[in-house]
Amino acid sequence: MRTSIVRRARRVLFVALILEGLYFVPASIFLNTPLASRLFNRRPERFHIHWSLAISPWPGLVHLIGVETGGRSRVIDWRARIGATTASFRIRPLFEHTVHLNWVRAGGLDYVQRPRPAPGETAAPEAGDWPPIALLGNPTEAPSGTPAPRHAHGSPWTVRADRIRCDIERLWIGRYRVTGRARLNTRMNLVARGPLEFPRIEYRLDSGDLWTGQEKLFEDFRLEADVRLAPFAPRGKKAGALIHSLSGDVSLDARRASFGFLDFYFRKAPELRFSRRGPARLRLKLDAGLLLPGSRLELEGDQFEAAFLDQRLTGMGRVMAEVVAAEGPPQSRLEATLDNFQIARVGRTEPFAHGSGFRIVATSASLDLADPFDDLHVAIDLPEAQIPDLSVYNIYVPPHSRFSILSGVGRLGYHFDADSGQGSLEGKMDLAMRDIVARFENISLKGDVKISAPLRDGSPSDLRFDISGTHIEIRSADPPWTGSIRLPVSKMRFSEPMQVDARTRLALQDTRPIVAVFDAYRDLPRILERLMTIRDVRGTADFRLGKDSVEVRNLEVGGQGFRSLADLTFGTAGRDGILYLRLHGFSLGVDLREGKKEFKVLSPLSWFEKARAERRGAAIHTNGD
């Protein structure tokens, strides 16, 4: 009995081996000849696949070595290289236009993809960071003279994969590259020219780098993703449909991260830029492309750098961001702080100020990852920064104004509010300058200055602001003197030198600074100098600080027994202008031309009014031409 069973088993095995040989030999020969390539590469400009060796031990199982596949659509070119892959599939569904894969195992996947500009469309500026076209290796068009095959209309092919396990070496999509060995487990449903679905995606990367162009965005980072991709039709260049189909959890921990990726969050905020590196932790919870409460970001670093307007702040910093839903709909809240920071000009390395407590708070109720943080509101606070040497502000002074700051210390503070929805940037800046020593011509000016400036209608691109309402207080201890300047109407641009166009109102304790600024003391008798010291002086003037000159127009200052009118320019050609002074019944006109002074003692007011009219008439004529 036992001998009979053994004989039967041998016969079955023999028959199986014969059947295996009858299938294996011709199937393997066919898969490794050009016949198979022609079958699968009917339209190589859209899809092609090649392999070095193919083995099919029995129907429904195939093993490929050295696989390269690629293709293109209307919007992308792509290529994938796989060291080896094995797939188990069902035979019967093939007759129903369905490829049903039981399981697929692949190792050594290297995938690259780049956008494909439309005919006549210029490539994006970052195209230099895309995978090189030569790396794709797919034909750009069908072979010459070979018409594309016609396909009968019918039910589209469907691909179902119950399980895909893949080891990934590199992903390079657009300007983003992920290097490092990763593991992917997933399921897939695909309808040709129809929707694509991944019911579950498990992605694990223990250690890798994420590059954007030539810069490492995340270095030595660990990534775990458990997500699902609902059915979507991949059409067009916009990623909205893909993102809105994505749900699940993503966890990332990086030993070093470039803080520059925060620019994505602040992309609609005014002139906020971040750099330097430090550890990062990121947790994302998604539902159909929307960020959910529990999403969180943490950054920290010994060297955190933030750039705002014309300033670059560097110091110990940290960032905390999360999606919360305390009251009302969920919103994101990000807080960035810098402690023990230094401030330098953008484009310069030498710091000019230092402080602590710089803080940025940003909130947004726009949590759609297809277009996130669209309604961003940002509050920026610099409570106080110490300026050890005020001479650094000479870069804002026109070089031909004959004015310079020699020394002094200061305190700088500001607060800004930005709203991306309204496109607004407003704030307030305070600058207190103490023990300042300045020089105008050969005259030394000493004292304290305090500036309080509201900033409205900000234009971050060219650093222009409406600073109407600015108040300047001036004090001097030796001799004791006070004054104030208000700018009811004024515009300013942060530049080197600074540009200001303002209407000013003066309130001075007496006239001594005016006489000094106009350089009148050196040419008047001392007794007249004392007579010109008038208390409680009020006045107005139009003031323009340009790149190469300082202009004072429509100056009118008066006090008890005193009146002064002037139009003056200090610039590259020297001093130019006219001045009228009236003191206790004594009048004097001063004509400044080419650095020389000519005094007018006969009817000086008539001379001044006539000279002003002539100058303005000439200016109007010049502008008209």
Buried (B, 14 or more C-beta within 10 A) or exposed (E): EEEEEEEEEEEEEEEEEEEEEEBBEEBBEEBBEEEBBEEBBBBBBBBBBBBEEBBBEEEBEBBBBBBBBBBBEEBBBBBBBBBBBBBBBBEEBEEEEBBBBBEBBBBBBBBBBBBBEEEEEEEEEEEEBBBEEEEBBBBEEBEEEEEEEEEEEEEEBBBBBEBBBBBBBBBBBBBBBBBBBBEBBBBBBBBEEEBBBBEBBBBBBEBBBBBBEEEBBBBBBBBBBBBBBBBBEBEEEEEBBBBBBBBBBBBBBBBBBBBBBBBEBBEBBBBBBBBBBBBBBBBBBBEEBBBBBBBBBBBBBEEBBBBBBBBBBBBBBBBBBBBBEEEEEBBBBBBBBBBEBBBBBEEEEEBBBBBBBBBBBBBBBBBBBBEBBBBBBBBBBBBBBEBEBBBBBBBBBBBBBBBBBBEBBBBBBBBBBBBBEEEBBBBBBBBBBBEBBBEBEEBEBBBBBBBBBBBBBBBBEEBBBBBBBBBBBBBBEEEEBBBBBBBEEBBBBBBBBBBBBBBBBBBBBBBBBBBBBBBBBEEBEEEBBEBBBBEEBEBBBBBBBBBEBBBBBBBBBBBEEBBBBBBBBBBEEBBBBBBBBBBEEEBBBBBBEEEEBEEBEEEBBEBBBEBBEEBEEEEEEEEEE
